[in-house]
Amino acid sequence: MTEEFPEAEVFEIKKTELKSPVIFAGFVGAGLVGPVAINHIIEKLKMDEIAVMRSKYLPPSTVFMRGRLRHPFRFYANKEGTVCAIICEITLRMEGLYSLVASILDWATKKGSKEIVILDGVASTEHDDKAYCAAEEDLVRTMADKDISMIPQGFITGIPGGILNECLVREIQGLTLLAKASRDTTDSGAAATLIEALNRFYDMNIDTTDLQEEKDRIHSEFSELSQKYVEHREEIAGMYM
């Protein structure tokens, strides 16, 4: 008898010892800021793929990048087990999002994580080179000291909103870092702004030169995903402020 496809399951492909990691996550949104930023972090920290999301709610799609086949919803960890990254390179519809959210946070809790950070873009006519945050009050004040501005008001939809909502009732801290980004095309400059904010807040040293200098290559690599986002942005995740 064929096993029924799961509602949502983080399927581990590599056993790795994780040490209460901070988790950075990026989903499809304005300017593809989340996937571009997370992909860059993965490359610069030389992170290993450790798991994929299996779910009957994911569209039957796969991703080719530079000719290489890869799962569209992946989990990574650095060698030390102190940092994890989640990247999703397909558009997600509302159906089944609660199952995906619960699976992600159950996995994070199991691995001892106390913090998940969502990187995303806010659709705008132009990027202003500023990073913004939404988090619980004490953390917002701390981030302000690192030149990360509080969002005065707004709302968050889709899987980022679902994760942040669920964090409020679990013992895991959820926050989002946002940058104003292009409505219609890949915005690697906005992704660089968010990584530089991470560098300040988490004392990291991730070089963003490639994001600034290779905009054409990055735009080409993510062009199809960008088109899909434009087609479906009324139905999927978004940040508004």
Disulfide bonds with the S-S distance in Angstrom:
none
